[in-house]
Amino acid sequence: MQELNYHEKSKVLHHKDEVISFKCELQENLQKAMKEFVEEHPNWDQYRILQAAIAGFLMQKGFQNRDLTRLYIGNMFAMNFKK
């Protein structure tokens, strides 16, 4: 197993500022639908769609977490909740 190249950052991130990036492949039809949606709804972008979709999925599967609920509602209704 290849060891990850990890360097600690001197800046400490607050919990609300943490962002994890990942790469994923989408089926062409899903990507086209997302592109059309963003073109028709300029207040949405691909990141907001994916965050709302993942949060909604986890909530539907019974995952209970206040931060997740805030993220989902915030994305769905363009709200920014502060802790």
C-alpha positions in Angstrom: 0.0 0.0 0.0 1.4 3.4 -1.0 1.9 5.8 1.9 0.0 9.1 1.6 2.1 12.3 1.3 0.6 14.4 4.1 1.9 17.7 5.3 0.3 19.4 8.3 -0.8 23.0 7.6 0.2 25.6 10.1 -3.3 27.2 9.9 -5.8 25.4 12.1 -9.2 25.1 10.4 -12.4 25.5 12.4 -14.9 22.6 12.1 -17.3 24.7 10.0 -14.4 25.6 7.6 -13.4 22.0 6.8 -13.8 21.0 3.2 -12.8 17.6 1.7 -12.4 17.4 -2.0 -12.9 14.2 -3.9 -13.0 13.1 -7.5 -15.9 11.1 -8.8 -17.1 10.0 -12.1 -20.7 10.7 -13.2 -22.7 8.9 -15.8 -23.1 11.1 -18.8 -26.9 11.5 -18.4 -26.5 12.6 -14.8 -23.8 15.1 -15.8 -26.0 16.5 -18.6 -29.0 16.8 -16.3 -26.9 18.6 -13.6 -25.5 21.0 -16.3 -29.0 21.8 -17.6 -30.3 22.4 -14.0 -27.4 24.8 -13.2 -28.1 26.7 -16.4 -31.7 27.1 -15.5 -31.0 27.8 -11.8 -28.0 30.2 -11.6 -28.1 30.2 -7.8 -27.1 26.5 -7.8 -23.8 25.0 -8.8 -22.4 21.5 -9.0 -21.0 21.6 -5.5 -24.3 22.7 -3.9 -26.2 20.0 -5.8 -23.8 17.2 -4.7 -23.8 18.4 -1.1 -27.6 18.6 -1.0 -27.9 15.2 -2.7 -25.4 13.4 -0.3 -26.9 15.1 2.8 -30.4 14.2 1.6 -29.4 10.6 0.9 -27.8 10.2 4.4 -30.8 11.7 6.1 -33.2 9.4 4.2 -31.1 6.4 5.3 -31.6 7.4 9.0 -28.4 9.2 9.7 -29.2 11.8 12.4 -26.8 14.7 12.8 -27.5 18.4 13.4 -24.7 19.6 11.2 -25.9 17.4 8.3 -29.4 18.7 8.7 -28.1 22.3 8.6 -26.1 21.6 5.5 -29.0 20.0 3.8 -31.5 22.7 4.6 -28.9 25.4 3.9 -28.3 24.0 0.5 -31.9 23.4 -0.4 -33.1 26.9 0.7 -29.9 28.9 0.1 -29.4 29.6 3.8 -26.2 30.0 5.7 -26.6 28.6 9.3 -24.0 29.6 11.8 -23.2 27.5 14.9 
